[in-house]
Amino acid sequence: MRVRLLLLSFLLSFDLHASTFQGTITKVTQGPLYGPLVFIKIQGTSSDIPMCWTNGTFNYVVDTCTVAGRNTLALILFAKANAQSVTVSGYGTCSQYQGVEDLRYLALDT
């Protein structure tokens, strides 16, 4: 019983922390090496960086195979082209590409 309680407390200590960045998009990367994945880098302030994030080049990745992913890419390109300030959040997971957080949403700041 003690072993189970110890194991349970150990597992519960690893909760997911989704990040949030506020700033401008400084880099957008896509290419044949990455398939439908698009990577973005944000310059600005951040909070709650997930433990899985180990890639210093990119903050987030989005899969453009879906309609939602393509719509997000359009918003990313608009924000980058206009140097628009954005708020971006992730899921706290790095399941699409190792070391880069999965993008949850991107909002244009006014």
N, C-alpha and C positions, 0 to 999 in steps of 0.2 A: 504494500500500500504506500509506503514512504517513497519507494522508487517511482511509482506512478505519479504521485504528487510533485516530486522533484522534476520529473520529465515534463509534466504539464506546465509547471511554472517556468521552466526553461523555454518551452515552445511559445508560451504567451509573451515572453519578453521580446520576441521578434515581430513586432507589429509593423505594418506597412506605413511609410510616410511618403505621401505624394508631394512633389515639389510644386512651388508656385514661383514664377519669375515675372517681374515687371520691368520692361525696358524696350529695347528695339532689337529687331532681328538683324544680326550681323552676317550670318552665313546661311545659305540654303544649298544643300548638296544632294544630287541624285545622279545615278549613272548605271551602266550595265552591270557593274559589280554588285549593286544593291537591289536589282530587280525593281519592284514597285515601291520600295521604301524611299522616303524623302526625309532628310535630316536637317534640323535647324539648330542654330546657336543663337542664344539671347545674351545681349549685353545689358546688365542692369542688376537689380537687387533680387535676391532669392531667399526662400525659406524651405525648411524641411526637405533637404536633399535625401532621396532614398538610398538605402545601403547598396542596392544593385548598380547605382550609377557610378561607373568607373572610367568613363570615356571623357577626357578633358576637351575633346574637339567639338562634340555636339551635346546639346541638352535634351533634345526630344527627337523622336522618330514617329512618322505617320505612314500608314499603309495606304497607297492610292488605288488599290484594287476595288475599293468600295466607293459608292457615290458620296458618302460622308467624307471619305478620305480625299477625294478629288475636290469637293467643296472646300475642305480645310486647306488644301494646297492653293486654291485660288485666293483664299483669304491671306495665306502666308505670303504669296507673291505680291499681292496688293500692298500689304503692310511693309514689305521689304522695299518695294519700288517707291513708296511714298515716305519712307523713314518714319512710319507711324508707330507711336508707342503702343505696346500690347501688354496684356496680362495673359500668361500661359500657365496651364496646370497639367500635371501628368497623373497617371494612375498609381504611381508608386511601384510599378513593375517594369521590368526590362525584358519582356517576352518576345518582342519583334526583332530585336538586335541586342546582342550581349553588351551590357555596359551603358546603354542609352535608354532613357525612360520613355515609356509609351505615352504619346500625347493624348490628353483627355479633352481639352478645349483650348481655344485661342479667342481672345476678345480684343477688339480694337478699343483703345482708350481714347477719350475725347480731350 
